[in-house]
Amino acid sequence: MTQNLSVSEQVRYSRHLMLPEIGIAGQLRLKESAVLLIGLGGLGSPLAMYLAAAGIGRLGLVDPDRVDLSNLQRQIIHSTTNAEQLKVDSAAATIRDLNPHVKVECYPVRFDISNAESLAAPYDVIIDGTDNFATRYLVNDIAVMQQKPNIYGSILRFEGQATVLNYKGGPCYRCIFPTPPPSGLIPSCGEAGVIGVLPGLIGMIQATEAIKVLLNANDTLQGRLLCVDAWKMKFRELKIRRNPQCSVCGDQPSITTLRDENYVNTCETLVPVTISMPLKLSIHEYRELRENQTPHILIDVREEFEFLTCNLGGKLIPLSKLKEHLVQLPKTAMIVVHCKSGGRSATAAKLLCDHGFEQVCNLEGGILAWIDQIDPSLPKY
């Protein structure tokens, strides 16, 4: 079988070939495998690099975003010189430099219901490197529908999780988390922060599990949710089981096709929060409002550390504390609500309207849009 590995490949993977659990047959299996990696951020960076180094034959990279300087604290596949470059292109260049034997396929698009089936179809394993609930549920559902293992990981602040889903009769993501939290309830890493080394730790666990799955190993994280507290450096496991009543992988599933309604209110990045009463205020409309000195109250519903990083003035009331401050706000005044990118402020605007506030506006795109379109001197984060 060695004729299927070139001399340079035999040298490159020599430490794998020494392992009886891998050997030549296992390395050839990795070479013939195809992995779809969704997300090239904190988790996707170490995932892509270690999978490429291990000799995965074909890597599909999905991410619509461009490299930002705020990414570089944890997204190690990118570099300063790649700022503003598409993440898939930046990652592909690093992978090709690391291992020219790997075929890289780039998809600079958002993974959504319009492309999930076609993107996932040519690959053996799907790896979830995403950072939002909508895409997480979508990744899970397409993995179940196409009967492919899903290597899951998530991170926030100092804590992370990893497991292997939809593998050898094991549970899927909806077995563990049947319904998503309300939009805006749980902050993203961009809102709450994350220690830079944590995605490396979780990403490498995911890469390890992906390699084991491709080698048809039994000793995977299937049936076990590994929870990591990096600050205390503690690891614990939770037993997880397939739910026969699961809406996707159960004995009589209710979700058998990808439909918008299955992902509504799971995350602002896939399906926007639909609000009828609050007005949508564009960045340029708000600038004009300020220039005309139109009376209004500006409420920033981000966290304090975000406000200290950059702000538009106004009153800081984090979304989690907004309800207790409602009595302090005049119900007839014009109120403009904003956050980082518009998701939390949409939730806050609806809350205000539900409590009888008469003139509520949600600033579309949040402070990031303001920085991009109005005042680039403010720092991004």
KEMARVO-289049 format. One line per 8 residues: number of its first residue (from 0); for each residue z negated, x negated, y negated of N, C-alpha, C. Coordinates in pm, whole numbers, plus 50000, padded with zeros to 5 digits. Last residue first. Example, Ala and Ser with C-alpha at 12.3 -4.5 7.8 and 13.67 -1.06 7.14 Angstrom:
% KEMARVO-289049
1> 49292,48715,50225,49286,48633,50106,49213,48710,49997 ~ 49220,48681,50569,49220,48770,50450,49220,48680,50330 $
//
This chain:
% KEMARVO-289049
380> 48211,51372,45393,48118,51338,45502,48158,51412,45626 ~ 48332,51240,45081,48344,51326,45198,48241,51284,45302 ~ 48217,51217,44743,48227,51159,44879,48243,51265,44986 ~ 48428,51288,44464,48310,51322,44544,48324,51266,44684 ~ 48677,51235,44367,48572,51134,44343,48445,51163,44421 ~ 48853,51443,44398,48845,51345,44506,48742,51235,44484 ~ 48847,51747,44306,48769,51631,44264,48753,51530,44378 ~ 49055,51927,44408,49007,51926,44269,48943,51795,44229 $
372> 49134,51902,44675,49226,51961,44578,49184,51946,44432 ~ 48932,51773,44825,49073,51745,44850,49163,51787,44734 ~ 48697,51886,44723,48719,51742,44713,48867,51709,44728 ~ 48741,52154,44792,48721,52117,44652,48747,51967,44631 ~ 48745,52133,45068,48868,52173,44998,48859,52138,44851 ~ 48478,52065,45105,48582,51972,45147,48714,52005,45080 ~ 48335,52286,45022,48335,52169,44935,48439,52065,44978 ~ 48546,52560,45139,48421,52491,45107,48438,52368,45021 $
364> 48749,52724,45224,48765,52580,45244,48643,52499,45208 ~ 48673,52969,44982,48755,52930,45096,48771,52778,45104 ~ 48378,53101,44903,48467,52995,44857,48544,52940,44976 ~ 48327,53442,44888,48319,53326,44976,48422,53223,44931 ~ 48142,53650,44674,48266,53578,44698,48240,53459,44790 ~ 48009,53963,44591,47993,53842,44672,48129,53780,44699 ~ 47868,54190,44436,47980,54103,44398,47965,53968,44469 ~ 47650,54332,44549,47771,54403,44508,47891,54314,44479 $
356> 47432,54349,44826,47479,54271,44711,47622,54314,44678 ~ 47338,54480,45057,47358,54555,44933,47400,54476,44812 ~ 47326,54346,45292,47198,54377,45227,47217,54432,45085 ~ 47584,54293,45359,47510,54386,45446,47377,54428,45384 ~ 47640,54097,45169,47701,54229,45157,47626,54333,45239 ~ 47490,53885,45280,47459,53936,45146,47515,54077,45127 ~ 47624,53852,45524,47481,53886,45522,47442,53945,45387 ~ 47873,53773,45434,47860,53901,45504,47715,53948,45505 $
348> 47804,53524,45327,47860,53628,45240,47848,53765,45304 ~ 47720,53384,45556,47625,53413,45449,47674,53525,45359 ~ 47963,53365,45694,47850,53435,45755,47748,53475,45650 ~ 48099,53211,45506,48151,53343,45544,48042,53427,45607 ~ 47947,52980,45505,47945,53063,45385,48002,53201,45412 ~ 48012,52875,45755,47875,52922,45731,47868,53012,45608 ~ 48294,52826,45700,48244,52907,45811,48106,52963,45788 ~ 48372,52651,45493,48394,52794,45480,48338,52883,45588 $
340> 48306,52384,45491,48446,52419,45510,48474,52568,45512 ~ 48040,52364,45383,48126,52246,45399,48273,52285,45407 ~ 47999,52640,45163,47940,52545,45257,48034,52426,45267 ~ 47917,52896,44916,48004,52793,44976,47924,52708,45074 ~ 47941,53193,44729,47875,53121,44838,47970,53016,44892 ~ 47874,53344,44428,47975,53265,44500,47901,53180,44603 ~ 47799,53652,44292,47747,53542,44372,47863,53476,44445 ~ 47731,53837,44008,47839,53778,44087,47784,53656,44159 $
332> 47456,54072,44035,47520,53953,43981,47637,53909,44070 ~ 47320,54275,44156,47437,54313,44077,47512,54192,44022 ~ 47099,54171,44286,47203,54234,44368,47329,54270,44289 ~ 46955,53853,44234,46993,53983,44175,47112,54045,44247 ~ 46727,53705,44464,46862,53709,44409,46894,53847,44353 ~ 46492,53711,44597,46494,53633,44473,46629,53641,44402 ~ 46529,53837,44833,46456,53912,44730,46458,53840,44595 ~ 46649,53643,44994,46729,53752,44939,46659,53824,44824 $
324> 46519,53445,45125,46536,53426,44981,46611,53542,44916 ~ 46519,53499,45393,46389,53500,45326,46398,53481,45175 ~ 46792,53466,45453,46729,53598,45459,46598,53604,45380 ~ 46838,53186,45438,46893,53277,45337,46821,53411,45336 ~ 46778,52990,45613,46668,53038,45527,46713,53145,45429 ~ 47010,52917,45741,46896,52958,45825,46781,53017,45744 ~ 47168,52827,45528,47198,52955,45592,47079,53006,45672 ~ 46983,52687,45254,47046,52675,45387,47061,52811,45453 $
316> 47039,52696,44935,46965,52782,45027,47033,52771,45163 ~ 47064,52553,44628,47067,52520,44771,46978,52616,44847 ~ 47256,52657,44361,47128,52672,44427,47144,52643,44576 ~ 47459,52436,44154,47418,52563,44212,47285,52554,44284 ~ 47666,52156,44238,47560,52219,44160,47516,52346,44230 ~ 47828,52080,44435,47894,52139,44317,47792,52196,44222 ~ 47764,51767,44606,47742,51908,44578,47817,51949,44452 ~ 47683,51529,44858,47774,51574,44753,47750,51722,44730 $
308> 47436,51453,44973,47555,51370,44987,47657,51402,44879 ~ 47260,51659,44925,47233,51530,44861,47352,51436,44870 ~ 47375,51854,45089,47368,51876,44944,47347,51745,44870 ~ 47323,51741,45338,47461,51760,45294,47468,51777,45143 ~ 47049,51749,45347,47112,51618,45349,47258,51627,45307 ~ 47001,52032,45347,46962,51949,45232,47034,51814,45230 ~ 47288,52224,45462,47156,52165,45478,47128,52068,45363 ~ 47458,52496,45286,47452,52381,45376,47307,52334,45390 $
300> 47500,52697,45106,47425,52731,45227,47425,52617,45330 ~ 47476,52731,44771,47520,52634,44870,47437,52655,44996 ~ 47573,52960,44534,47476,52932,44641,47541,52841,44743 ~ 47600,53030,44200,47659,52953,44308,47550,52920,44410 ~ 47636,53316,44013,47535,53234,44081,47605,53164,44197 ~ 47798,53358,43693,47789,53373,43838,47675,53288,43890 ~ 47999,53418,43412,47863,53419,43469,47866,53443,43621 ~ 48258,53196,43341,48227,53330,43390,48089,53330,43455 $
292> 48369,52975,43216,48225,52999,43207,48188,53143,43242 ~ 48619,52896,43264,48603,53010,43173,48458,53048,43152 ~ 48571,52702,43452,48622,52661,43321,48607,52772,43218 ~ 48488,52861,43667,48394,52767,43604,48440,52728,43464 ~ 48724,52996,43723,48602,53071,43693,48499,52984,43621 ~ 48890,52786,43784,48918,52865,43665,48796,52945,43623 ~ 48769,52709,44024,48775,52614,43912,48799,52689,43781 ~ 48818,52937,44177,48680,52904,44139,48677,52803,44025 $
284> 49092,52925,44205,49034,53041,44136,48891,53010,44092 ~ 49107,52693,44354,49163,52694,44219,49113,52813,44138 ~ 48986,52773,44594,48932,52661,44518,48980,52664,44374 ~ 48964,53135,44618,49026,53005,44644,48962,52898,44557 ~ 48758,53365,44763,48784,53295,44637,48844,53159,44668 ~ 48747,53677,44899,48780,53538,44926,48822,53473,44795 ~ 48473,53903,44882,48602,53857,44834,48622,53712,44874 ~ 48314,54092,45142,48315,53983,45046,48458,53947,45004 $
276> 48409,54307,45327,48352,54333,45195,48355,54213,45100 ~ 48516,54214,45572,48592,54307,45489,48540,54315,45347 ~ 48573,53936,45766,48479,54000,45676,48557,54091,45582 ~ 48590,53750,46050,48657,53857,45977,48554,53933,45895 ~ 48604,53408,46093,48514,53522,46084,48582,53629,45999 ~ 48893,53286,46268,48811,53297,46148,48719,53419,46156 ~ 48907,53123,46559,48928,53257,46507,48839,53274,46386 ~ 48869,52838,46549,48974,52900,46629,49008,53039,46576 $
268> 48670,52760,46374,48790,52679,46378,48901,52742,46461 ~ 48443,52920,46384,48533,52940,46271,48665,52867,46290 ~ 48366,53058,46701,48370,52944,46611,48474,52966,46503 ~ 48334,53304,46811,48274,53190,46880,48274,53067,46793 ~ 48458,53526,46702,48322,53494,46657,48256,53383,46737 ~ 48673,53571,46976,48633,53613,46842,48487,53579,46820 ~ 48764,53524,47227,48718,53407,47152,48679,53441,47009 ~ 48866,53747,47342,48771,53669,47423,48708,53554,47346 $
260> 49056,53844,47170,48924,53906,47166,48820,53831,47249 ~ 49291,53699,47235,49215,53668,47114,49072,53721,47119 ~ 49319,53603,47578,49336,53702,47471,49245,53668,47355 ~ 49442,53494,47873,49391,53444,47745,49423,53544,47635 ~ 49331,53675,48164,49436,53623,48076,49371,53577,47947 ~ 49107,53759,48284,49209,53701,48371,49328,53648,48293 ~ 48796,53864,48275,48885,53784,48192,48984,53713,48284 ~ 48657,53979,48476,48712,54070,48375,48806,53997,48280 $
252> 48651,53908,48828,48653,53865,48688,48715,53968,48595 ~ 48481,53940,49077,48568,54040,49014,48576,54010,48865 ~ 48348,53705,49132,48421,53771,49241,48516,53879,49190 ~ 48396,53478,48849,48322,53562,48942,48410,53629,49045 ~ 48508,53333,48649,48520,53278,48784,48448,53361,48889 ~ 48474,53518,48427,48597,53441,48448,48612,53396,48594 ~ 48232,53647,48421,48348,53720,48369,48479,53647,48392 ~ 48026,53634,48712,48084,53567,48595,48213,53637,48552 $
244> 47893,53724,48931,47930,53825,48832,47993,53762,48707 ~ 47827,53495,49068,47927,53583,49129,47975,53694,49034 ~ 47795,53196,48911,47750,53333,48901,47856,53426,48960 ~ 47709,52881,49040,47815,52977,49010,47756,53117,49010 ~ 47429,52713,48893,47500,52772,49006,47610,52865,48957 ~ 47239,52425,48813,47325,52533,48768,47407,52583,48887 ~ 46942,52258,48740,47029,52310,48844,47110,52427,48789 ~ 46917,52002,48507,46896,52143,48532,46992,52187,48641 $
236> 46757,51689,48454,46863,51769,48515,46820,51914,48527 ~ 46708,51440,48198,46658,51542,48291,46777,51624,48341 ~ 46614,51144,48035,46718,51218,48105,46651,51323,48193 ~ 46531,50989,47729,46488,51062,47847,46606,51141,47903 ~ 46505,50855,47476,46569,50796,47592,46513,50856,47720 ~ 46437,50971,47246,46326,50941,47336,46373,50867,47461 ~ 46700,50978,47151,46593,50924,47066,46472,50885,47150 ~ 46856,51097,47344,46877,50956,47316,46765,50896,47232 $
228> 46819,51299,47592,46756,51285,47462,46761,51136,47428 ~ 47040,51478,47796,46999,51346,47747,46935,51360,47609 ~ 47097,51649,48095,47055,51660,47954,46995,51527,47910 ~ 47328,51760,48322,47252,51642,48280,47225,51651,48131 ~ 47336,52010,48541,47358,51986,48399,47267,51873,48356 ~ 47488,52042,48852,47376,51981,48778,47418,51962,48632 ~ 47712,52133,48977,47587,52201,49009,47466,52145,48937 ~ 47855,51818,48964,47879,51958,48999,47747,52021,49042 $
220> 47838,51551,48920,47742,51636,48849,47768,51785,48873 ~ 47904,51419,49253,47932,51438,49111,47822,51520,49047 ~ 47957,51323,49529,47836,51297,49450,47866,51302,49301 ~ 48208,51349,49641,48114,51460,49654,47994,51445,49560 ~ 48534,51263,49512,48396,51230,49551,48311,51356,49560 ~ 48804,51243,49454,48758,51345,49548,48617,51316,49600 ~ 48886,51087,49253,48873,51019,49382,48821,51113,49491 ~ 48861,51263,49047,48996,51222,49086,48997,51150,49220 $
212> 48581,51264,49033,48653,51385,49072,48794,51350,49119 ~ 48534,51002,48944,48483,51045,49074,48554,51171,49124 ~ 48655,51015,48690,48705,50920,48790,48660,50962,48930 ~ 48488,51206,48570,48631,51233,48587,48692,51141,48693 ~ 48243,51075,48565,48259,51195,48649,48407,51227,48672 ~ 48302,50872,48381,48258,50839,48517,48281,50956,48611 ~ 48355,51023,48155,48461,50940,48213,48428,50904,48357 ~ 48101,51139,48110,48217,51223,48141,48329,51143,48207 $
204> 47963,50904,48051,47922,50985,48167,48037,51077,48208 ~ 48095,50833,47819,48108,50746,47937,48061,50817,48064 ~ 48015,51043,47652,48156,51024,47685,48176,50937,47807 ~ 47742,50996,47626,47787,51116,47696,47933,51101,47738 ~ 47754,50743,47489,47675,50761,47611,47726,50881,47691 ~ 47912,50801,47267,47952,50696,47361,47882,50712,47494 ~ 47762,50997,47138,47889,51035,47202,47943,50928,47294 ~ 47541,50818,47060,47525,50928,47156,47658,50973,47217 $
196> 47581,50637,46859,47593,50588,46996,47590,50701,47099 ~ 47540,50771,46612,47672,50725,46649,47688,50684,46795 ~ 47372,51079,46598,47360,50933,46604,47486,50877,46669 ~ 47486,51336,46389,47475,51285,46524,47462,51134,46518 ~ 47470,51639,46187,47464,51496,46210,47456,51461,46357 ~ 47510,51900,46112,47374,51860,46147,47359,51711,46170 ~ 47781,51920,46049,47684,51988,45966,47542,51939,45990 ~ 47924,51783,46232,47958,51761,46093,47860,51825,45997 $
188> 47828,51895,46462,47784,51758,46429,47815,51725,46284 ~ 47751,52238,46367,47830,52136,46434,47773,51999,46400 ~ 47476,52467,46417,47560,52379,46336,47641,52285,46422 ~ 47461,52793,46525,47439,52657,46569,47531,52565,46490 ~ 47546,53015,46368,47406,53000,46408,47373,52857,46447 ~ 47816,53042,46318,47732,52987,46212,47587,52964,46252 ~ 47864,53318,46529,47926,53216,46445,47829,53172,46335 ~ 47624,53357,46793,47694,53409,46675,47748,53294,46590 $
180> 47700,53187,47105,47609,53223,46997,47688,53281,46880 ~ 47884,53339,47382,47864,53238,47278,47761,53282,47176 ~ 47772,53420,47711,47821,53464,47581,47793,53357,47477 ~ 47701,53265,47937,47791,53380,47949,47852,53425,47816 ~ 47661,52967,48023,47648,53030,47891,47744,53149,47888 ~ 47705,52932,48298,47585,52876,48233,47556,52947,48102 ~ 47939,53063,48346,47827,53087,48438,47696,53041,48374 ~ 48110,52958,48161,48056,53092,48135,47947,53131,48234 $
172> 48175,52715,48281,48095,52714,48159,48034,52852,48131 ~ 48134,52760,48638,48214,52731,48518,48121,52740,48397 ~ 47994,52611,48940,47999,52704,48828,48100,52663,48721 ~ 48182,52514,49243,48071,52511,49148,48093,52604,49030 ~ 48387,52482,49422,48307,52604,49429,48191,52609,49333 ~ 48493,52232,49339,48442,52254,49474,48345,52372,49482 ~ 48451,52294,49003,48485,52191,49102,48417,52222,49233 ~ 48382,52401,48750,48495,52453,48826,48545,52353,48932 $
164> 48248,52108,48588,48263,52252,48604,48388,52286,48685 ~ 48005,51871,48554,48139,51894,48610,48148,52042,48644 ~ 47835,51777,48248,47839,51828,48384,47986,51837,48429 ~ 47610,51694,47985,47733,51668,48060,47721,51731,48198 ~ 47472,51676,47655,47478,51735,47788,47609,51696,47854 ~ 47241,51535,47410,47372,51560,47469,47360,51620,47607 ~ 47079,51465,47098,47081,51521,47232,47223,51550,47280 ~ 47053,51401,46836,47017,51296,46932,47031,51342,47077 $
156> 47303,51581,46705,47190,51501,46657,47160,51388,46756 ~ 47478,51674,46985,47428,51720,46856,47302,51641,46823 ~ 47741,51721,47227,47643,51637,47158,47600,51704,47028 ~ 47878,51772,47556,47852,51816,47419,47741,51731,47360 ~ 48119,51802,47819,48016,51727,47748,47997,51784,47610 ~ 48281,51855,48135,48222,51906,48011,48120,51810,47952 ~ 48568,51867,48299,48457,51772,48276,48401,51799,48137 ~ 48692,52086,48522,48668,52073,48378,48546,51982,48360 $
148> 48946,52114,48772,48812,52074,48729,48807,52054,48578 ~ 49152,52407,48795,49139,52264,48770,48996,52230,48728 ~ 49278,52663,48812,49205,52603,48924,49198,52449,48911 ~ 49377,52801,48604,49470,52707,48668,49404,52628,48780 ~ 49152,52948,48536,49276,53019,48569,49377,52929,48638 ~ 48969,52743,48479,48945,52835,48591,49075,52902,48634 ~ 49094,52627,48257,49064,52546,48375,49042,52634,48497 ~ 49096,52836,48079,49225,52791,48131,49204,52702,48254 $
140> 48818,52860,48034,48893,52971,48092,49026,52925,48150 ~ 48739,52613,47920,48681,52660,48045,48772,52763,48112 ~ 48887,52615,47685,48908,52508,47784,48856,52553,47920 ~ 48766,52839,47564,48908,52842,47599,48940,52736,47703 ~ 48507,52751,47521,48528,52864,47610,48674,52872,47654 ~ 48575,52540,47344,48499,52513,47467,48518,52627,47568 ~ 48688,52664,47129,48773,52581,47214,48705,52552,47346 ~ 48455,52798,47036,48578,52869,47068,48665,52789,47164 $
132> 48257,52604,46984,48243,52695,47096,48372,52764,47133 ~ 48339,52258,46924,48316,52395,46879,48323,52490,46999 ~ 48427,52007,46986,48301,52017,46912,48275,52158,46861 ~ 48561,51855,47291,48565,51935,47170,48427,51945,47105 ~ 48641,51737,47523,48582,51650,47421,48574,51721,47288 ~ 48677,51815,47841,48637,51882,47717,48568,51781,47625 ~ 48947,51752,48045,48820,51700,47993,48795,51759,47855 ~ 49100,51852,48343,49086,51876,48199,48950,51824,48156 $
124> 49320,51721,48587,49183,51741,48540,49186,51763,48390 ~ 49596,51718,48618,49509,51741,48734,49368,51780,48694 ~ 49860,51873,48423,49752,51777,48444,49660,51818,48559 ~ 50052,52055,48334,50098,51934,48404,49986,51837,48445 ~ 49896,52279,48213,49968,52291,48340,50004,52158,48407 ~ 49790,52252,47958,49706,52220,48074,49786,52208,48204 ~ 49997,52332,47786,49938,52198,47774,49863,52159,47900 ~ 50049,52595,47865,50153,52493,47880,50098,52352,47869 $
116> 49800,52721,47808,49859,52724,47943,49961,52612,47962 ~ 49757,52674,47529,49662,52627,47632,49727,52619,47770 ~ 49905,52775,47320,49957,52656,47390,49871,52610,47507 ~ 49785,52999,47216,49930,52994,47215,49986,52879,47296 ~ 49514,52964,47217,49570,53050,47322,49722,53046,47324 ~ 49483,52608,47145,49452,52749,47125,49526,52832,47229 ~ 49427,52305,47016,49430,52369,47146,49389,52514,47128 ~ 49631,52193,46753,49503,52254,46791,49520,52324,46925 $
108> 49820,51889,46797,49808,52033,46773,49666,52078,46807 ~ 49967,51648,46879,49891,51662,46753,49879,51808,46711 ~ 49973,51513,47169,49991,51650,47123,49907,51670,46996 ~ 50115,51248,47357,50041,51291,47238,50076,51434,47198 ~ 50065,51066,47642,50140,51179,47588,50058,51243,47477 ~ 50096,50750,47789,50022,50833,47693,50114,50942,47639 ~ 50058,50580,48084,50152,50661,48007,50071,50756,47919 ~ 49935,50255,48133,49902,50397,48119,50010,50467,48035 $
100> 49992,49990,48121,50034,50061,48242,50012,50212,48232 ~ 49877,49870,47901,50015,49916,47889,50067,49990,48012 ~ 49575,49898,47780,49635,49902,47913,49778,49957,47905 ~ 49521,49836,47509,49420,49813,47612,49483,49805,47750 ~ 49747,49916,47375,49704,49777,47361,49605,49739,47470 ~ 49747,50182,47443,49860,50097,47485,49826,49949,47474 ~ 49510,50262,47317,49524,50271,47463,49635,50179,47511 ~ 49571,50227,47046,49459,50153,47106,49473,50150,47258 $
92> 49783,50409,47019,49805,50266,46992,49696,50181,47055 ~ 49654,50650,47076,49761,50603,47164,49787,50455,47145 ~ 49480,50675,46858,49426,50655,46992,49532,50599,47087 ~ 49667,50713,46651,49572,50603,46645,49519,50571,46784 ~ 49790,50948,46741,49870,50825,46725,49780,50702,46721 ~ 49579,51128,46739,49650,51103,46865,49732,50975,46857 ~ 49503,51127,46470,49414,51071,46571,49486,51042,46702 ~ 49725,51022,46216,49692,51121,46319,49606,51057,46427 $
84> 49566,50838,45950,49666,50848,46056,49627,50960,46152 ~ 49355,50816,45778,49460,50911,45741,49572,50921,45845 ~ 49286,50491,45897,49244,50604,45815,49366,50684,45769 ~ 49334,50263,46039,49400,50385,46086,49363,50508,46004 ~ 49177,50062,45943,49319,50057,45907,49395,50182,45951 ~ 48937,50121,46070,48951,50143,45926,49097,50147,45885 ~ 49014,50281,46388,48967,50171,46304,48992,50204,46158 ~ 48929,50453,46696,49000,50441,46569,48941,50325,46488 $
76> 48756,50455,46901,48896,50428,46936,48981,50410,46810 ~ 48506,50531,46814,48536,50388,46822,48680,50357,46862 ~ 48352,50724,46635,48481,50742,46701,48550,50605,46714 ~ 48123,50667,46487,48109,50701,46630,48241,50706,46705 ~ 48185,50598,46234,48049,50568,46277,48032,50590,46427 ~ 48431,50699,46167,48426,50566,46227,48286,50523,46270 ~ 48452,50939,46033,48461,50940,46180,48417,50808,46241 ~ 48460,50895,45766,48334,50946,45819,48334,50952,45971 $
68> 48726,50828,45723,48627,50720,45725,48493,50767,45784 ~ 48938,51001,45955,48865,50997,45827,48759,50888,45837 ~ 49244,51062,46107,49126,50975,46103,49068,50976,45963 ~ 49338,51407,46150,49366,51270,46109,49235,51193,46098 ~ 49381,51655,46417,49322,51594,46297,49371,51452,46270 ~ 49453,51782,46649,49539,51801,46531,49498,51718,46410 ~ 49475,51665,46977,49391,51669,46858,49480,51684,46735 ~ 49505,51557,47299,49522,51675,47215,49423,51669,47099 $
60> 49672,51355,47523,49577,51354,47412,49605,51470,47319 ~ 49700,51277,47860,49745,51368,47754,49637,51377,47648 ~ 49772,51002,48053,49670,51062,47968,49738,51150,47864 ~ 49835,50881,48372,49891,50956,48258,49778,51025,48183 ~ 49686,50713,48546,49830,50694,48525,49885,50760,48402 ~ 49396,50531,48485,49452,50665,48499,49601,50658,48462 ~ 49264,50284,48468,49395,50292,48530,49446,50432,48559 ~ 49039,50224,48330,49023,50247,48473,49157,50261,48545 $
52> 49127,50217,48069,49088,50091,48131,49079,50106,48283 ~ 49161,50492,48031,49276,50402,48027,49244,50271,48096 ~ 48897,50574,48048,48994,50626,48144,49119,50539,48148 ~ 48790,50436,47832,48745,50402,47967,48838,50458,48074 ~ 48930,50553,47613,48933,50408,47636,48894,50374,47779 ~ 48876,50826,47631,49014,50778,47637,49019,50630,47672 ~ 48591,50825,47606,48659,50882,47721,48799,50824,47737 ~ 48539,50720,47354,48506,50640,47473,48573,50693,47598 $
44> 48677,50947,47210,48703,50805,47190,48666,50719,47310 ~ 48579,51200,47276,48712,51161,47320,48741,51014,47307 ~ 48331,51210,47143,48338,51209,47289,48472,51156,47338 ~ 48415,51192,46869,48309,51109,46923,48314,51099,47075 ~ 48755,51280,46910,48646,51248,46820,48544,51159,46888 ~ 48975,51400,47022,48969,51254,47013,48868,51211,46908 ~ 49049,51665,47237,48959,51615,47134,48951,51464,47138 ~ 49102,51681,47563,49109,51769,47446,49003,51725,47346 $
36> 49296,51526,47789,49176,51504,47709,49189,51584,47580 ~ 49413,51556,48106,49429,51609,47971,49296,51599,47899 ~ 49540,51325,48338,49421,51384,48277,49454,51432,48137 ~ 49680,51254,48647,49708,51293,48508,49588,51368,48453 ~ 49727,50993,48894,49659,51108,48836,49699,51130,48691 ~ 49815,50763,49007,49901,50881,49022,49844,51005,48954 ~ 49606,50592,48962,49735,50563,48899,49826,50684,48903 ~ 49414,50698,49129,49393,50703,48984,49526,50683,48911 $
28> 49533,50635,49373,49511,50775,49339,49489,50791,49189 ~ 49523,50360,49362,49654,50425,49361,49640,50574,49326 ~ 49250,50330,49386,49316,50288,49262,49455,50348,49251 ~ 49209,50425,49646,49151,50496,49532,49218,50459,49401 ~ 49347,50232,49793,49386,50373,49803,49333,50452,49683 ~ 49207,49996,49727,49348,50011,49690,49389,50157,49691 ~ 48872,50093,49622,48970,50016,49697,49112,50041,49649 ~ 48640,50289,49616,48768,50299,49543,48876,50226,49622 $
20> 48432,50240,49780,48448,50378,49737,48580,50399,49661 ~ 48434,49964,49808,48485,50045,49919,48505,50191,49881 ~ 48544,49759,49552,48451,49866,49585,48507,49950,49698 ~ 48746,49586,49491,48636,49534,49572,48542,49645,49619 ~ 48904,49724,49319,48955,49705,49455,48848,49650,49548 ~ 48762,49702,49080,48770,49830,49150,48810,49812,49296 ~ 48812,49440,49022,48673,49479,49045,48665,49618,49108 ~ 49092,49440,48984,49034,49369,49099,48891,49410,49127 $
12> 49266,49545,48800,49173,49637,48865,49098,49571,48982 ~ 49416,49320,48718,49345,49403,48619,49236,49487,48686 ~ 49532,49232,48958,49437,49146,48886,49352,49230,48791 ~ 49691,49450,49019,49591,49405,49116,49488,49315,49050 ~ 49854,49452,48791,49761,49562,48814,49654,49523,48914 ~ 50002,49219,48832,49915,49227,48714,49814,49340,48729 ~ 50138,49294,49064,50045,49181,49067,49949,49189,48950 ~ 50138,49654,49098,50198,49527,49062,50093,49417,49069 $
4> 50104,49868,49364,50032,49807,49251,50097,49673,49222 ~ 50259,49922,49576,50259,50020,49468,50175,49976,49349 ~ 50209,49729,49761,50336,49720,49691,50345,49821,49577 ~ 49974,49787,49888,49965,49701,49770,50096,49694,49694 ~ 50000,49918,50121,50000,50000,50000,50000,49915,49874 $
//
